[in-house]
């Protein structure tokens, strides 16, 4: 049975793709109009994906590579296939488990939405895109799925495309991610170019993950240090943008316009973790230069700190959780930069379960059950109970000096903003003893998954209760004391600190720079005769080109098109027999030219 699953592991990709095609094709041909069929197929896709990943993870002895030539240009070959190891299976398992529970929640949440079949079709296609990214055999294939993930996130965030705010938000998210996509593509092309021209083995130009150690070593040997670092920084930018790290974290706030299930999915084990996954996959590159690892760790911990501060000042619950996502992803980058891969993966999976639970708990409004569930999830995210505790304490055990101090500050702020959401923004609502089981059961299942993961990792890693636990606990106590004295209510108004900083500092600096540029333009360059002569010459050339070349070219083109249209109107006789004659003449001419060209080519070779 195990061998059968491993031999057919490609079904992890095909299952969600098939369900997407069935839903969209069925709706197009008005076949599968029953919502229950759509819901069942969607849940079945994620369930089977989780089953395949779990069995494969238990029985996998080593990496599996299944690929075949996909694009061949002379001796340059790009393959398409699967590269399966424990890293990709762990993240994929979290992906499918969370997707299954989020989809179950979405059935109740989206029941009154028009055309919700399209929503579930997008969810399946999103799973296909993420699974394809995780199991890609090479960087070229990963980039293709990387782009597909971006497109599907655009469609899911802008699902209510008639809503202008949501439509604009989805476009901003897509445009911001294009920055990282372009950087990643540039890094891939440069690396492939050097492998093709300088590596002894042309197969290295395909950038297979199986050969990544050799590729990174060869690139480091064949290039100068600045050029090697440039390629690596391009890869890093791609990861930073996708995982919403400083200074690219703002797109994650726009993504909050999405439906609640989409937010839970994007912020857990899907789109935002793609950047972390990329960095971990390409660690053979970064580990060759210590400064690159320091950049990754530095950007990660700075993002965690600044986003924790912003989350403590934010008033909208979903935006607070969005800042929290960037902060926790920053901690994963910190772990990756310190080559503590186990800590990065543990935190990734723990955060995925916790954050999806917190987002879904926001959808259970005015309920004691939802409030208590949010509190428990907040305790875990703060590093006080269950998997959040183990993941954060294990990461802290590898930090020293200033890194540990900053980590403790982040732990305090994490506890502060989570309990602040719970007490002020949710706890003061009129809570009722009611339970929507269709919504609550997926949330409860995510909490149970968090507990199970806690007992699982507790057996495999050693940790001890240290400063982050006690500081996070102090954060919760601090918020409660502030609440009893009614101090937190005063913080409901949007904070003006950042606004004053922007107006008084950044605006003043901008005005000084603008004044200096204006002085340079008017007083220095404007009175300098060579500059005036060059400016007049340039203007004269531009005017000549515009009048005598561009304008006349447009006029000639317009006149030619008009003549062609008049000739074409003469041919339109509205007579079918005439049209058939035209078609016969055209086809005969094309075939004649082909035969003539073929004959000339043969005569040249003979």
C-alpha positions as CSV (number, residue, x, y, z in Angstrom):
1,X,0.0,0.0,0.0
2,X,2.8,2.4,0.9
3,X,4.7,1.7,-2.3
4,X,1.5,2.2,-4.3
5,X,1.1,5.7,-2.7
6,X,4.8,6.6,-3.3
7,X,4.6,5.5,-6.9
8,X,1.5,7.6,-7.5
9,X,2.6,10.6,-5.4
10,X,1.9,12.9,-8.4
11,X,-1.8,12.6,-7.5
12,X,-1.0,15.3,-4.8
13,X,-0.9,17.7,-7.8
14,X,-3.6,16.2,-10.0
15,X,-6.4,15.9,-7.4
16,X,-7.0,19.6,-6.8
17,X,-6.5,20.3,-10.5
18,X,-9.1,17.7,-11.5
19,X,-11.6,19.0,-9.0
20,X,-11.1,22.6,-10.3
21,X,-11.7,21.4,-13.9
22,X,-14.8,19.4,-12.8
23,X,-16.4,22.3,-11.0
24,X,-15.7,24.9,-13.6
25,X,-16.4,22.6,-16.6
26,X,-19.5,21.2,-14.9
27,X,-20.9,24.7,-14.2
28,X,-20.0,25.8,-17.8
29,X,-22.0,22.9,-19.3
30,X,-24.7,23.1,-16.5
31,X,-24.0,19.6,-15.3
32,X,-22.8,19.8,-11.7
33,X,-25.2,22.4,-10.4
34,X,-25.7,20.7,-7.0
35,X,-23.8,22.6,-4.3
36,X,-23.4,19.4,-2.2
37,X,-21.4,17.8,-5.1
38,X,-19.1,20.8,-5.2
39,X,-18.6,20.9,-1.5
40,X,-17.9,17.1,-1.3
41,X,-15.4,17.2,-4.2
42,X,-13.6,20.1,-2.7
43,X,-13.3,18.5,0.8
44,X,-12.4,15.2,-0.8
45,X,-9.5,16.8,-2.7
46,X,-7.9,18.3,0.5
47,X,-8.6,15.1,2.5
48,X,-6.9,12.8,0.0
49,X,-4.0,15.3,-0.4
50,X,-3.5,15.2,3.4
51,X,-3.7,11.4,3.4
52,X,-1.1,11.0,0.6
53,X,1.3,13.4,2.4
54,X,0.9,11.8,5.8
55,X,1.5,8.2,4.5
56,X,4.4,9.4,2.3
57,X,6.0,11.2,5.2
58,X,5.9,8.2,7.5
59,X,7.4,5.8,4.9
60,X,9.8,8.1,2.9
61,X,13.4,6.9,3.2
62,X,15.0,9.5,1.0
63,X,14.2,12.2,-1.6
64,X,12.1,11.1,-4.6
65,X,12.8,12.7,-8.0
66,X,10.4,12.1,-10.8
67,X,10.9,14.4,-13.9
68,X,10.8,14.4,-17.7
69,X,12.0,16.9,-20.3
70,X,9.5,19.7,-20.7
71,X,11.3,22.4,-22.8
72,X,14.3,21.6,-25.0
73,X,16.3,24.3,-26.9
74,X,19.3,22.7,-28.5
75,X,21.2,21.2,-25.6
76,X,19.4,23.3,-23.0
77,X,16.7,21.3,-21.2
78,X,14.1,22.3,-18.6
79,X,12.5,19.4,-16.9
80,X,9.0,19.2,-15.2
81,X,8.3,16.8,-12.4
82,X,8.3,16.3,-8.6
83,X,11.0,16.6,-6.0
84,X,9.7,15.1,-2.8
85,X,11.5,15.1,0.5
86,X,10.5,15.5,4.2
87,X,10.6,19.3,4.0
88,X,8.1,19.6,1.2
89,X,5.9,16.9,2.7
90,X,5.7,18.5,6.1
91,X,4.6,21.9,4.7
92,X,2.2,20.2,2.2
93,X,0.6,18.2,5.0
94,X,0.0,21.4,6.9
95,X,-1.3,23.0,3.7
96,X,-3.9,20.2,3.0
97,X,-5.0,19.8,6.6
98,X,-5.6,23.5,7.0
99,X,-7.2,23.8,3.6
100,X,-9.6,21.0,4.5
101,X,-10.8,22.7,7.7
102,X,-10.9,26.2,6.1
103,X,-13.0,24.8,3.2
104,X,-15.3,23.2,5.7
105,X,-15.7,26.5,7.5
106,X,-16.2,28.3,4.1
107,X,-19.2,26.0,3.3
108,X,-21.2,27.7,6.1
109,X,-19.6,31.1,5.7
110,X,-20.2,31.4,2.0
111,X,-23.6,29.7,1.8
112,X,-25.4,32.9,0.9
113,X,-22.8,34.2,-1.5
114,X,-23.8,34.3,-5.2
115,X,-21.7,32.1,-7.5
116,X,-19.8,30.6,-4.6
117,X,-19.0,27.6,-6.8
118,X,-16.3,29.8,-8.3
119,X,-14.9,30.5,-4.9
120,X,-14.4,26.8,-4.2
121,X,-13.0,26.2,-7.6
122,X,-10.4,28.9,-6.9
123,X,-9.6,27.2,-3.5
124,X,-8.8,23.9,-5.3
125,X,-6.7,25.7,-7.9
126,X,-4.9,27.5,-5.2
127,X,-4.1,24.2,-3.5
128,X,-2.8,22.9,-6.9
129,X,-0.6,25.9,-7.2
130,X,0.9,25.7,-3.7
131,X,1.4,21.9,-4.0
132,X,3.2,22.5,-7.4
133,X,5.4,25.1,-5.8
134,X,6.3,22.8,-2.9
135,X,7.1,19.8,-5.0
136,X,8.8,21.5,-7.9
137,X,11.8,19.7,-9.3
138,X,13.7,22.8,-10.2
139,X,13.7,26.6,-9.9
140,X,12.1,27.2,-13.3
141,X,9.1,25.0,-12.4
142,X,8.9,26.7,-9.0
143,X,8.8,30.1,-10.7
144,X,5.9,29.0,-12.9
145,X,3.8,27.9,-9.8
146,X,5.1,30.9,-7.9
147,X,3.4,33.1,-10.5
148,X,0.3,30.9,-10.5
149,X,0.0,31.3,-6.7
150,X,0.1,35.1,-7.2
151,X,-2.6,35.0,-9.8
152,X,-4.9,32.8,-7.6
153,X,-4.4,35.1,-4.6
154,X,-5.4,38.0,-6.8
155,X,-8.6,36.1,-7.8
156,X,-9.4,35.1,-4.2
157,X,-8.8,38.5,-2.7
158,X,-10.8,40.2,-5.4
159,X,-13.5,37.6,-5.4
160,X,-16.1,40.4,-4.9
161,X,-14.7,42.2,-8.0
162,X,-17.8,44.5,-8.1
163,X,-16.7,46.0,-4.8
164,X,-14.2,48.7,-5.8
165,X,-12.2,48.6,-2.6
166,X,-11.6,44.8,-2.8
167,X,-10.8,45.0,-6.5
168,X,-8.3,47.8,-5.9
169,X,-6.7,45.9,-3.0
170,X,-6.3,42.7,-5.1
171,X,-4.5,44.8,-7.8
172,X,-2.2,46.4,-5.2
173,X,-1.3,43.0,-3.9
174,X,-0.6,41.6,-7.3
175,X,1.6,44.7,-8.3
176,X,3.6,44.6,-5.1
177,X,4.3,40.9,-5.6
178,X,5.5,41.5,-9.1
179,X,8.5,43.2,-7.6
180,X,9.6,40.0,-5.9
181,X,8.6,37.9,-8.9
182,X,10.8,40.0,-11.2
183,X,13.8,39.8,-8.8
184,X,13.4,36.0,-8.5
185,X,13.2,35.6,-12.3
186,X,16.3,37.7,-12.7
187,X,18.2,35.5,-10.2
188,X,17.1,32.3,-11.9
189,X,18.1,33.5,-15.4
190,X,21.5,34.7,-14.2
191,X,22.2,31.5,-12.4
192,X,21.1,29.4,-15.3
193,X,23.2,31.5,-17.7
194,X,26.4,30.9,-15.7
195,X,25.7,27.2,-15.4
196,X,25.1,26.8,-19.1
197,X,28.3,28.7,-20.1
198,X,30.7,27.6,-17.4
199,X,29.6,24.4,-15.7
200,X,31.0,21.2,-17.1
201,X,27.6,19.5,-16.9
202,X,24.9,21.2,-18.9
203,X,22.1,19.6,-16.8
204,X,23.1,22.0,-14.1
205,X,21.5,24.8,-16.3
206,X,18.1,23.4,-15.5
207,X,18.6,24.4,-11.8
208,X,17.4,21.1,-10.3
209,X,17.0,21.1,-6.5
210,X,18.7,17.7,-6.5
211,X,21.9,19.5,-7.8
212,X,21.6,22.7,-5.8
213,X,24.7,22.1,-3.7
214,X,26.8,21.6,-6.7
215,X,25.2,24.6,-8.5
216,X,25.8,27.0,-5.6
217,X,29.4,25.9,-5.3
218,X,30.1,26.3,-9.0
219,X,28.4,29.7,-9.1
220,X,30.5,30.8,-6.2
221,X,33.7,29.6,-7.9
222,X,32.9,31.1,-11.4
223,X,31.8,34.5,-10.3
224,X,33.2,37.3,-8.2
225,X,31.9,37.9,-4.7
226,X,29.9,41.0,-5.6
227,X,28.2,39.2,-8.6
228,X,27.5,36.1,-6.5
229,X,26.0,38.3,-3.7
230,X,23.9,40.2,-6.3
231,X,22.4,36.9,-7.5
232,X,21.7,35.8,-4.0
233,X,20.1,39.2,-3.1
234,X,17.7,38.8,-6.0
235,X,16.6,35.5,-4.6
236,X,16.3,37.1,-1.2
237,X,14.1,39.9,-2.5
238,X,11.8,37.4,-4.0
239,X,11.4,35.6,-0.7
240,X,11.1,38.8,1.3
241,X,8.3,40.2,-0.9
242,X,6.3,36.9,-0.9
243,X,6.5,36.6,2.9
244,X,5.7,40.3,3.5
245,X,9.0,41.3,5.1
246,X,10.3,44.8,5.5
247,X,9.9,47.0,3.5
248,X,7.4,45.0,1.5
249,X,5.0,44.1,4.3
250,X,2.3,46.6,3.4
251,X,0.7,44.4,0.7
252,X,-0.5,42.0,3.5
253,X,-2.7,44.7,4.9
254,X,-4.4,45.1,1.5
255,X,-5.0,41.4,1.4
256,X,-7.3,41.8,4.4
257,X,-10.0,42.9,2.0
258,X,-10.4,39.2,1.2
259,X,-13.1,36.9,2.6
260,X,-12.3,35.5,6.1
261,X,-11.6,31.9,4.8
262,X,-9.2,33.4,2.3
263,X,-7.3,35.4,4.9
264,X,-7.1,32.2,7.1
265,X,-5.6,30.3,4.1
266,X,-3.2,33.0,2.9
267,X,-1.8,33.7,6.3
268,X,-1.3,30.1,7.4
269,X,0.5,27.5,5.3
270,X,0.1,28.9,1.8
271,X,1.1,32.0,0.0
272,X,3.1,33.8,2.7
273,X,5.2,30.8,3.6
274,X,6.4,30.5,0.0
275,X,9.2,33.0,0.7
276,X,10.4,31.1,3.7
277,X,10.4,27.9,1.7
278,X,12.4,29.5,-1.1
279,X,15.0,30.8,1.3
280,X,15.3,27.4,3.0
281,X,15.6,25.6,-0.4
282,X,18.4,28.0,-1.5
283,X,20.4,27.9,1.8
284,X,23.3,26.2,-0.1
285,X,23.8,29.6,-1.8
286,X,23.5,31.8,1.2
287,X,25.6,29.6,3.5
288,X,28.6,30.3,1.3
289,X,28.7,34.0,2.4
290,X,28.2,34.7,6.1
291,X,27.0,38.2,5.4
292,X,24.1,36.9,3.4
293,X,22.9,34.9,6.3
294,X,23.2,38.0,8.5
295,X,21.1,40.0,6.1
296,X,18.4,37.3,6.2
297,X,18.4,37.1,10.0
298,X,18.6,40.9,10.3
299,X,15.7,41.6,7.9
300,X,13.7,38.9,9.7
301,X,14.1,40.2,13.2
302,X,13.7,43.8,12.2
303,X,10.4,43.0,10.5
304,X,9.3,41.0,13.5
305,X,10.0,44.0,15.8
306,X,8.5,46.8,13.6
307,X,5.4,44.8,12.7
308,X,4.9,43.8,16.4
309,X,4.9,47.5,17.3
310,X,2.5,48.4,14.5
311,X,0.2,45.5,15.6
312,X,0.2,46.9,19.1
313,X,-1.0,50.3,17.7
314,X,-3.5,49.0,15.1
315,X,-7.2,48.9,15.9
316,X,-8.7,46.6,13.3
317,X,-8.6,42.9,14.3
318,X,-7.8,41.5,10.9
319,X,-5.0,44.0,10.3
320,X,-3.5,43.2,13.7
321,X,-3.4,39.6,12.7
322,X,-1.8,40.6,9.4
323,X,1.0,42.5,11.1
324,X,1.3,39.4,13.4
325,X,1.8,37.2,10.4
326,X,4.6,39.4,9.0
327,X,6.2,39.4,12.5
328,X,6.1,35.6,12.9
329,X,7.4,35.1,9.4
330,X,10.3,37.4,10.3
331,X,11.1,35.0,13.2
332,X,11.2,32.2,10.6
333,X,13.7,34.2,8.6
334,X,15.7,34.8,11.7
335,X,15.9,31.0,12.3
336,X,16.8,30.4,8.6
337,X,19.5,33.0,8.8
338,X,21.0,31.3,11.8
339,X,20.9,27.9,9.9
340,X,18.4,26.6,12.5
341,X,16.1,25.0,9.9
342,X,14.3,22.8,12.4
343,X,13.2,25.9,14.4
344,X,12.1,27.6,11.3
345,X,9.9,24.6,10.2
346,X,8.5,24.1,13.7
347,X,7.5,27.7,13.9
348,X,6.1,27.6,10.4
349,X,3.8,24.7,11.1
350,X,2.8,25.9,14.6
351,X,2.0,29.4,13.3
352,X,0.0,27.9,10.4
353,X,-2.4,26.1,12.8
354,X,-2.7,28.9,15.3
355,X,-3.1,31.8,12.8
356,X,-5.8,30.0,10.7
357,X,-7.6,29.2,14.0
358,X,-7.5,32.9,15.0
359,X,-8.8,34.2,11.7
360,X,-11.7,31.7,11.7
361,X,-12.5,32.6,15.3
362,X,-13.2,36.2,14.1
363,X,-16.0,34.8,12.0
364,X,-17.8,33.3,15.1
365,X,-19.2,36.6,16.4
366,X,-20.9,37.4,19.7
367,X,-20.2,33.9,21.0
368,X,-18.6,32.8,24.2
369,X,-17.2,29.8,22.3
370,X,-15.5,31.9,19.7
371,X,-14.1,34.3,22.4
372,X,-12.6,31.5,24.4
373,X,-11.2,29.8,21.3
374,X,-9.5,33.1,20.3
375,X,-8.1,33.5,23.8
376,X,-6.6,30.0,23.7
377,X,-5.2,30.6,20.2
378,X,-3.7,33.9,21.4
379,X,-2.0,32.1,24.3
380,X,-0.4,29.6,21.9
381,X,0.7,32.4,19.5
382,X,2.2,34.3,22.4
383,X,4.3,31.3,23.3
384,X,2.6,30.4,26.6
385,X,0.9,27.1,25.8
386,X,1.1,24.2,23.3
387,X,3.0,24.3,20.0
388,X,3.6,28.0,20.1
389,X,5.5,27.6,23.4
390,X,7.8,24.8,22.1
391,X,8.5,26.5,18.8
392,X,9.4,29.9,20.3
393,X,11.4,28.5,23.2
394,X,13.4,26.2,20.9
395,X,14.2,29.1,18.6
396,X,15.2,31.3,21.6
397,X,17.6,28.6,22.8
398,X,19.8,29.3,19.7
399,X,19.9,33.1,20.1
400,X,22.5,35.0,22.0
401,X,23.2,38.6,23.0
402,X,21.1,41.4,21.3
403,X,19.2,38.9,19.2
404,X,17.8,37.3,22.4
405,X,16.9,40.7,23.9
406,X,15.0,41.7,20.8
407,X,13.2,38.4,20.7
408,X,12.0,38.9,24.3
409,X,10.7,42.4,23.3
410,X,8.8,40.8,20.4
411,X,7.4,38.1,22.8
412,X,6.0,40.9,25.0
413,X,4.5,42.8,22.1
414,X,2.9,39.6,20.7
415,X,1.2,38.9,24.0
416,X,0.2,42.6,24.2
417,X,-1.6,42.9,20.9
418,X,-3.3,39.5,21.0
419,X,-4.9,40.0,24.4
420,X,-5.7,43.6,23.4
421,X,-7.8,42.3,20.5
422,X,-9.5,39.7,22.7
423,X,-10.4,42.0,25.6
424,X,-11.1,45.3,23.9
425,X,-12.2,44.5,20.4
426,X,-14.0,41.2,21.0
427,X,-14.6,40.8,24.7
428,X,-16.7,44.0,25.0
429,X,-19.2,42.8,22.4
430,X,-22.4,41.3,23.8
431,X,-21.5,37.6,24.0
432,X,-24.2,35.0,23.8
433,X,-24.2,31.3,24.7
434,X,-24.8,30.2,21.1
435,X,-22.7,27.9,18.8
436,X,-22.8,27.6,15.1
437,X,-21.4,24.0,14.9
438,X,-20.7,24.3,11.1
439,X,-18.3,27.1,11.9
440,X,-17.0,26.0,15.3
441,X,-16.0,22.4,14.5
442,X,-13.3,23.4,12.0
443,X,-11.9,25.9,14.5
444,X,-12.0,23.3,17.3
445,X,-10.2,20.8,14.9
446,X,-7.5,23.4,14.3
447,X,-7.0,23.8,18.0
448,X,-6.8,20.0,18.5
449,X,-4.2,19.9,15.6
450,X,-2.2,22.5,17.5
451,X,-2.3,20.3,20.6
452,X,-1.3,17.2,18.7
453,X,1.6,19.0,17.1
454,X,2.7,20.2,20.5
455,X,2.9,16.6,21.8
456,X,4.6,15.5,18.6
457,X,7.4,18.0,18.6
458,X,7.8,17.8,22.4
459,X,9.2,14.3,21.8
460,X,11.7,15.4,19.1
461,X,13.2,18.6,20.4
462,X,14.6,19.6,23.7
463,X,13.7,23.0,25.2
464,X,13.2,24.7,28.5
465,X,11.0,27.4,29.8
466,X,13.0,30.6,29.5
467,X,12.6,34.4,29.4
468,X,10.2,34.6,26.4
469,X,7.5,32.6,28.3
470,X,7.7,34.8,31.4
471,X,7.8,38.0,29.4
472,X,4.8,37.0,27.3
473,X,3.0,36.1,30.5
474,X,3.9,39.6,31.8
475,X,2.4,41.1,28.6
476,X,-0.9,39.4,29.2
477,X,-1.0,40.6,32.8
478,X,0.0,44.1,31.7
479,X,-3.0,44.3,29.3
480,X,-5.4,43.0,31.9
481,X,-4.3,45.6,34.4
482,X,-4.6,48.4,31.8
483,X,-8.0,47.1,31.0
484,X,-9.2,47.2,34.6
485,X,-8.1,50.8,34.9
486,X,-9.8,51.6,31.6
487,X,-6.6,52.6,29.9
488,X,-7.0,50.4,26.9
489,X,-10.2,52.1,25.9
490,X,-8.2,55.3,25.2
491,X,-6.1,53.4,22.8
492,X,-9.0,52.5,20.5
493,X,-8.5,55.8,18.6
494,X,-6.0,55.4,15.9
495,X,-2.5,56.3,17.2
496,X,-1.0,59.6,16.0
497,X,2.6,58.8,16.8
498,X,3.5,57.5,13.3
499,X,1.4,60.2,11.7
500,X,3.3,62.9,13.6
501,X,6.6,61.2,12.8
502,X,5.7,61.2,9.1
503,X,4.5,64.9,9.1
504,X,7.3,66.4,11.2
505,X,10.3,64.4,10.0
506,X,9.8,62.8,6.7
507,X,7.7,65.7,5.2
508,X,10.3,68.2,6.5
509,X,13.1,66.2,5.0
510,X,11.3,66.0,1.7
511,X,10.7,69.7,1.6
512,X,14.4,70.4,2.2
513,X,15.4,68.0,-0.6
514,X,12.9,69.6,-3.0
515,X,14.1,73.1,-2.1
516,X,17.7,72.1,-2.8
517,X,16.8,70.6,-6.1
518,X,14.8,73.8,-7.0
519,X,17.8,76.0,-6.1
520,X,20.2,73.8,-8.2
521,X,17.8,73.9,-11.2
522,X,17.1,77.7,-11.2
523,X,20.3,79.2,-9.8
524,X,23.0,76.9,-10.9
525,X,22.0,74.9,-14.0
526,X,19.6,77.5,-15.3
527,X,22.3,80.2,-15.5
528,X,25.0,77.9,-16.9
529,X,25.4,78.6,-20.6
530,X,26.6,75.1,-21.7
531,X,23.5,73.7,-20.0
532,X,21.3,76.3,-21.8
533,X,22.8,75.5,-25.2
534,X,22.4,71.7,-24.7
535,X,18.8,72.2,-23.6
536,X,18.0,74.4,-26.6
537,X,19.7,71.8,-28.9
538,X,17.8,69.0,-27.4
539,X,14.5,70.8,-27.7
540,X,15.2,71.6,-31.4
541,X,16.0,68.0,-32.2
542,X,12.9,66.8,-30.5
543,X,10.7,69.3,-32.4
544,X,12.3,68.3,-35.7
545,X,11.8,64.6,-35.0
546,X,8.2,65.2,-33.9
547,X,7.2,67.3,-36.9
548,X,9.1,65.7,-39.8
549,X,9.3,62.1,-38.7
550,X,6.7,61.1,-36.2
551,X,3.8,63.2,-37.5
552,X,4.5,62.4,-41.1
553,X,4.8,58.6,-40.3
554,X,1.4,58.7,-38.5
555,X,-0.2,60.5,-41.5
556,X,1.3,58.1,-44.0
557,X,0.2,55.1,-42.0
558,X,-3.3,56.5,-41.5
559,X,-3.6,57.2,-45.3
560,X,-2.4,53.7,-46.1
561,X,-4.9,52.1,-43.8
562,X,-7.7,54.2,-45.3
563,X,-6.7,53.1,-48.8
564,X,-6.6,49.4,-47.7
565,X,-10.0,49.7,-46.0
566,X,-11.5,51.2,-49.2
567,X,-10.1,48.3,-51.3
568,X,-11.4,45.8,-48.7
569,X,-14.9,47.3,-48.9
570,X,-15.0,46.8,-52.6
571,X,-14.3,43.1,-52.1
572,X,-17.2,42.7,-49.7
573,X,-19.9,41.9,-52.1
574,X,-22.1,40.0,-49.7
575,X,-22.0,37.1,-52.1
576,X,-21.2,33.7,-50.6
577,X,-19.9,32.3,-53.9
578,X,-17.5,35.3,-54.2
579,X,-16.2,34.7,-50.7
580,X,-15.6,31.1,-51.5
581,X,-13.6,32.1,-54.6
582,X,-11.5,34.5,-52.5
583,X,-10.8,31.7,-50.0
584,X,-9.9,29.2,-52.8
585,X,-7.5,31.7,-54.4
586,X,-5.8,32.5,-51.0
587,X,-5.4,28.8,-50.0
588,X,-4.0,28.0,-53.5
589,X,-1.5,30.9,-53.2
590,X,-0.3,29.8,-49.8
591,X,0.1,26.2,-50.8
592,X,2.0,27.3,-53.9
593,X,4.4,29.4,-51.9
594,X,5.0,26.5,-49.5
595,X,5.8,24.1,-52.4
596,X,8.0,26.7,-54.0
597,X,9.9,27.4,-50.8
598,X,10.3,23.7,-50.1
599,X,11.7,23.1,-53.6
600,X,14.2,26.0,-53.3
601,X,15.4,24.7,-49.9
602,X,15.9,21.2,-51.3
603,X,17.8,22.5,-54.3
604,X,20.2,24.4,-52.0
605,X,21.1,21.2,-50.1
606,X,21.5,19.1,-53.3
